[in-house]
Amino acid sequence: MKRIWFVGSMGLFFLIGFIVLWQAHSEKELFVSQSLKGTVYAGDKVIYTADLEVARTPQEIERGLMHRTAMQPQQGMLFWFQDEQPRSFWMRNTLIPLDMVFITSTGRITNIIHSASPKTETLRFSTEPVQYVVELPGGTAATYGIVSGHRFAWNE
């Protein structure tokens, strides 16, 4: 009887250890290696600032903000592409509504998708070629009055 209890408790110990290590690995995969301060300008006036995680690699871009359960109002993600071209995004495995801000290589906002519905595969498109896309918590653009034609800039 003692042997069965010992084997069972050792199995439970290893299972808990595996779960802890797997969780740490999963959280590490959500980490993006760089962050920047992003600012939206209406003319010369600052209307919004955010801490932006940067997604540059194909893996970071593909993962994006999937599986996040919450974001602060001043958080977002900057998707940094190598060139300007028409872009489309979906919300597969994204658990929270997001605003998608499409931005040219000069920083001009071309269009915004407001509060894209979570967990959908509907494609949301830029209205013209863009090099950058910023995802913000759903409703941010409306709350701060961010519109097409404003300028988005970030420090490097």
N, C-alpha and C positions, 0 to 999 in steps of 0.2 A: 504494500500500500504506500509506504514511504517513497519507494522508487517511482511509482506512477505520479505521486504528487510532485516529486523533484523534476521529473521529465516535463510534466505539464507546466510547472512554474518557469522552467528554463525556456520552454517554447514561447510562453507569454512574454518573457523578458526580451527574447530575440525579436518577436513580433513588434513590441513597443519600440525597440531600438530601430528597427527597419522603418516604421512609420515616422519617427522623429527625423531620421536621415532623409527620407523621401520628401518630407515637408520642407526641410531646409533646402534641398535641391530644387524643389518647385519654386520656392520663393527666390532663389538665386536666379532662376531662369527669367523671372519677371523683371529683374534689375536691368536697367539700361545704363551704359557706361558713361554717358555725358549728360549734363543738364545745362541749360542756358536760361537767362532772364529774357522773357519776351515782352514786347511793348506794342500796343496798338495806338496809332496817332490818327486824329482827325485834324488835318492840317498840321499845325505845330503843337496842338494840345494832346497831352497824354490822356487817354480815356480808359486804359486797362493795362495791367501788368500781370504776368504769370511766371511761375517757375515751370520750365518746359523740359521734360525728358526728351532726349534726341534719339530717334530711330534712323539709322543710316544703313545698316547691313540688311541684306535680304531677309535674314531671320528676324531681326528686330522689327522691320517693316511689316512682315507677315504677322507677327505676334501682336504688335501694337498694344492696345489697351484691353485685349481679351482677358477675361476672367477677373477683372477688377470689380470689386463690389462697391466701391465708393471713391470719390475724388473730392478734394477741397476746391472751393470756387477759384482759387488762384493757382490751380495746377492744370497741366495739359501735356500733350505730346506733340513734338515737331517731327514730321516725317520729311526727311531730307533726301531728295532724289538728285541724281547726277545731271539731269537735263530737264528742260521744259517740254512737257507733252500733255495731252489730255489725260486726266487721272480719274479713276473711279475707286470708291471704297464701299465696303459692306460692313455689317455689324455681326457677323458670325462669331459666336462665343463671347460677344461683348454684352455685359450684364447691366450696363447703365446707359441711359440716353446720352448722346454726345452731339455737340455742335461741330460740324466739319467746316473749317475755314480754308478755302483754296487760295493760294498766293503765288504770284508770278516771281520770276527771278529778281525783279526790282523791288519786291515787297508789297506790291499793290494787291489788295484783296479783290478777287474776281467775283466770287460768290460764296454764299454760306448755306449749308444745309442745317436747318435748325432742329434740335432735339431728335436726331435719328433714332428710330425705334430699336431697342435692344434685340439681340438674337434673331436678326433678319438677314437674309442674303440678297435683299434688294440692292442693286447697285446705285450709288449716288455719285453723280458726275460733276466735274469742273465744267464751267461754261466756255472755257478757253484753255489753251496749254498753260500749265503751272509747273513750278519746280518744287513747291513746298505745300504741305497740308498740315494744319494745326487742328488737333482735336481737343476740345474743351468740354467741361461738364455741360450737359444739356441745359439750355436756357441762358447761358452766359452771354452770348452775343446780343440777345434781346435785352437782357438786364443792363448791360453797359452801353447799348446803342452802337454796337459794332456793325457796320454795313459795308457793302461793296464800295470800292473806291478808297476806303481807309488804307492806311499803310501799317504793315506789321514788320517790326524790326526786332533783332535779338543781338545780344553781345556774343562775341566768339572768343 
